[in-house]
Amino acid sequence: MTVNPPASVKTGVIIGVPSVGWQTTLFLKHLMMLTMPLNCTVSYKFLGTRLYGDNVRPVAEADNILVHEAIRDGAQYLFSLEEDVIVPAMGLRQLMETMGRHPQATVVAGVVTAKTIPPEPMIYKEDGLGAYWNFRYGEVFEAASVHMGCTLIRLADLATVETGPIEVQDYPNPGEKRTI
């Protein structure tokens, strides 16, 4: 499902959800409760990861497709939100404020925890050294890698990255491919 504004209106944020199609009522309720930035056009894109039968598109591939489509659509930001992540109502606005205050940042992320006991933040200051635990609520810091389940991406910074076309296989025509 894609909901887009009229072509004459610029898109500020695309909320992209790589989806296996099992959004819970809780997730959808929180998605609809997100407080949107003022004077900012927001579009939604749900991209299926389950294609047909047992064929599954990896979430990382769906994320890449969402980035390419958001750049193609001329959006300023992509808010990547996975369907098993519940974001507070002010979450998107807080990420946008952080991005605005740090113009050198390409990606800002909310803390997403692994579903382990105890929950572990999927934030890594250095690759190979495990999770980074020494942060305070609201603190902004650099990280080597973060979970993509709740991230805001400045798309202009990615426009200069050279990539080849991505071939996409979509349901319900598994034999047909399209290139983005």
N, C-alpha and C positions, 0 to 999 in steps of 0.2 A: 504494500500500500504506500502510495506517495501522495502527499498533500503539498501543493506548491502555490505560491502567490502568483498573481498576474505577471506576465513577462516584463511589464514596465516598472515593476517594483524590485529594487535590489534586495537580495537576501543577506541578512546579517548573520544568522546562525542556522545551520541545518543540524537537527537532532537525528543522528544516525544510530539505528539499533540493529546490529547483526543478530538475527533471530532464528532460533530453531522452531519458532512458532508456538511456544508454550508460555507466552506472557501470562503471569499470574494476575489476578484481579488487583492484588496489592501493588505490583509493579505499575500497572496501567493507571491505578488511582494516583500513585505518586508522580507518574509522568504528567498527568493532567493537572496536578497541584503545583508543578514547577512555576515559580514566579518568573515571568519572562522579563528581559531587559526592556526598559522604556524605549520607544521609538526604534524598535529593532524587529524586522520581519523574521519570523521563525518558520521553517519548514521541517517536516518529519519525513524520514526515509526508513522503512523497515526492509531489511534485505535478508531473505531466507538463507539459512545455511543447510537446511534439509531440502535437497533438490527433488528426488524421487526415489522410491524404494529405499535401499540401503546406502545410496550415494549421498554423502554429506560434504558440504563445502566447509573447510576449516574457518573458524572465526577470524583468524588473521587474514585470510583471503577476502572475506567479506569486509573487514575493516579497510583493506586496500581499495576495494571496489568503491566503498563509500567515500573515501578520500578523493579518488579520481572523479567520481560523479559530483561531489561537492565543488571541486575546483572547476569542472566543466560548467556547473550551474552558476558560477561566479559568486559563491558565498564567501563571506569574510572568515567565518569560523565553522568548524565541524565539532559538535559536541557528541563524542562517541560514548554511548551508554549501553551496557550489556543488560540483558533482561533479567539477570539475577542480582542486579545491584539496585538498591533502594537509595535514592538521593533525597536529602532534605529539600523542602520547598524552595529555599534560598540558594541551593547548591549551584545552579547554573549562573545566577547573578554573582555569587562569590567568586566563581572561577573567572567570569568575565572581568570583574573588578581587579582580580589578581593579574590577569593578562594585561589589562590597561595600565596598571602600575609598574609592570615589568615588560616594556616593549621589546627587550632583547630575547624574551622567552618565546619559543615556538610551541611548546606544549606545557599546559598546567594540568595537574591531576588532583582529583580527590583521593583520599586514602581508601583503598579497597582492600579488604582482608581476605585471606584464604579461609576456606571453610574447614578449618582444623581446630583442634582443641589443644591449647588455647588459640584463638584467632591470631593470625600473623599478618602484619601489614605487608602488602606486596609493593614495597618501595625499596630500591636497592641503590645505596650511595656508590658502591663499587661492585662490579660484577664478580661473583664467586665468593663473596664474604657474607652472604645471607641477608636477611631483612634488616632494614634500618629502623631502630626503635627509639632513638633519642631525639624525638621531635615533640613540639608542643602544638596544641590546637591553634590553627591560624598561622603557624609559622611557614614561611616560604624559604625553600632551600633547593639547591641543585641535586639531581639524582642521575645515576647512570642509566637506570631503567625503572619503569613503573608499569603497573597493570593498566591496560587500555580500557577497562570497564567503566571509567568515569573520567574522561579527559576532554579538554578543550584544546583544539589545534588551530593555530593561526595559519590559514591556507596559503597566504601570500608567500610565506617562508618556504613552502613546499613546491611552489610553482617553478622554482629554478632547479629542482632536483630532476635529473634526466632519468626517465624510466621508459621502458618499451611499452607498447600497448598490452593491455590485459585482456585475455580472452575469457569471456564469461559464458557459462552454460546455465541456462535458466529453465525452470519448470514453467509451463508444462511441455515444452518442446526440447527434450533432452538431446536430441540429435542436432539441434541448431545452436550455433554459437554467435555471439556478437562481440565486437571489439570496442573497448572504451579507451 
